[in-house]
C-alpha cells in the first residue's frame, strides 16, 4: 500500500534561482521524511503553479 502527498506552490514571480531553491527545499524535506517524487507538473498561465506528487510505503 502507498500513501501520497501533494505539494503545490506559485511560481509566476520566481526567478530561475528562487524556483530552484523552492523545489530543492521541498524535495529535501520530503526526501528526509521518506517520500519519493513520482510526478510533477507546471500548470496555469505560463506555468504559474508547480505541483509535486510524492509517495511512500504505508
LOLUM-762869 format. One record per residue: residue in three letters; x, y, z of N, C-alpha, C in turn. Coordinates in steps of 0.1 Angstrom, whole numbers. Layout:
# LOLUM-762869
<node "ALA",<X,Y,Z>,<X,Y,Z>,<X,Y,Z>>
...
//
This chain:
# LOLUM-762869
<node "UNK",<8,-12,0>,<0,0,0>,<9,12,0>>
<node "UNK",<4,23,-6>,<11,35,-7>,<3,46,-1>>
<node "UNK",<9,56,4>,<3,69,8>,<9,80,-1>>
<node "UNK",<1,90,-4>,<5,100,-13>,<5,114,-7>>
<node "UNK",<13,123,-12>,<14,137,-6>,<16,146,-19>>
<node "UNK",<8,157,-19>,<9,166,-29>,<14,180,-24>>
<node "UNK",<24,186,-30>,<29,199,-26>,<26,208,-38>>
<node "UNK",<21,220,-35>,<19,230,-46>,<25,243,-42>>
<node "UNK",<29,251,-51>,<33,265,-49>,<33,273,-61>>
<node "UNK",<31,286,-59>,<30,295,-70>,<45,298,-75>>
<node "UNK",<46,300,-88>,<59,302,-94>,<60,313,-104>>
<node "UNK",<49,321,-105>,<49,331,-116>,<59,342,-114>>
<node "UNK",<62,346,-102>,<71,357,-100>,<85,353,-96>>
<node "UNK",<88,340,-97>,<101,334,-93>,<111,336,-104>>
<node "UNK",<123,338,-100>,<134,337,-109>,<139,323,-110>>
<node "UNK",<147,320,-120>,<152,306,-121>,<158,301,-108>>
<node "UNK",<166,310,-101>,<173,307,-89>,<163,304,-78>>
<node "UNK",<153,313,-76>,<144,312,-65>,<135,299,-67>>
<node "UNK",<131,296,-80>,<123,284,-82>,<131,272,-79>>
<node "UNK",<144,272,-82>,<152,260,-78>,<153,259,-63>>
<node "UNK",<154,270,-56>,<155,270,-42>,<143,264,-35>>
<node "UNK",<131,269,-40>,<118,263,-35>,<117,248,-38>>
<node "UNK",<120,244,-50>,<119,230,-53>,<129,222,-45>>
<node "UNK",<141,226,-43>,<151,219,-35>,<147,218,-21>>
<node "UNK",<141,228,-15>,<136,228,-1>,<125,217,1>>
<node "UNK",<116,217,-9>,<105,207,-8>,<110,193,-10>>
<node "UNK",<119,191,-20>,<125,178,-23>,<133,173,-11>>
<node "UNK",<141,182,-5>,<149,178,7>,<140,174,19>>
<node "UNK",<130,182,22>,<121,179,33>,<114,166,31>>
<node "UNK",<108,165,19>,<100,153,17>,<109,140,16>>
<node "UNK",<121,142,10>,<130,131,9>,<135,126,23>>
<node "UNK",<137,135,32>,<141,132,45>,<130,125,53>>
<node "UNK",<118,127,49>,<107,120,55>,<103,107,48>>
<node "UNK",<111,103,38>,<108,90,32>,<99,91,19>>
<node "UNK",<96,103,15>,<88,104,3>,<96,104,-9>>
<node "UNK",<90,98,-20>,<97,97,-33>,<89,105,-43>>
<node "UNK",<95,114,-51>,<88,122,-61>,<84,112,-72>>
<node "UNK",<71,112,-76>,<66,104,-86>,<61,112,-98>>
<node "UNK",<58,124,-96>,<53,132,-108>,<54,147,-104>>
<node "UNK",<55,156,-114>,<54,170,-112>,<48,176,-124>>
<node "UNK",<41,187,-123>,<35,194,-134>,<36,209,-131>>
<node "UNK",<37,217,-142>,<36,231,-142>,<23,234,-148>>
<node "UNK",<14,241,-141>,<0,244,-146>,<-3,258,-145>>
<node "UNK",<-13,262,-151>,<-17,276,-151>,<-10,284,-163>>
<node "UNK",<-14,297,-164>,<-8,305,-174>,<7,306,-172>>
<node "UNK",<14,303,-182>,<29,304,-182>,<35,295,-171>>
<node "UNK",<29,284,-167>,<34,276,-157>,<35,282,-143>>
<node "UNK",<24,290,-140>,<24,298,-128>,<22,290,-115>>
<node "UNK",<20,277,-116>,<19,269,-104>,<26,256,-106>>
<node "UNK",<33,251,-96>,<40,238,-96>,<33,229,-87>>
<node "UNK",<31,217,-92>,<25,206,-84>,<35,194,-84>>
<node "UNK",<39,190,-71>,<48,179,-70>,<40,168,-62>>
<node "UNK",<41,156,-67>,<34,144,-61>,<44,134,-56>>
<node "UNK",<43,130,-44>,<52,121,-37>,<44,109,-33>>
<node "UNK",<51,97,-31>,<45,85,-25>,<56,79,-16>>
<node "UNK",<51,71,-6>,<59,63,2>,<51,51,7>>
<node "UNK",<57,41,11>,<50,29,16>,<43,33,29>>
<node "UNK",<31,27,30>,<23,30,42>,<27,21,54>>
//
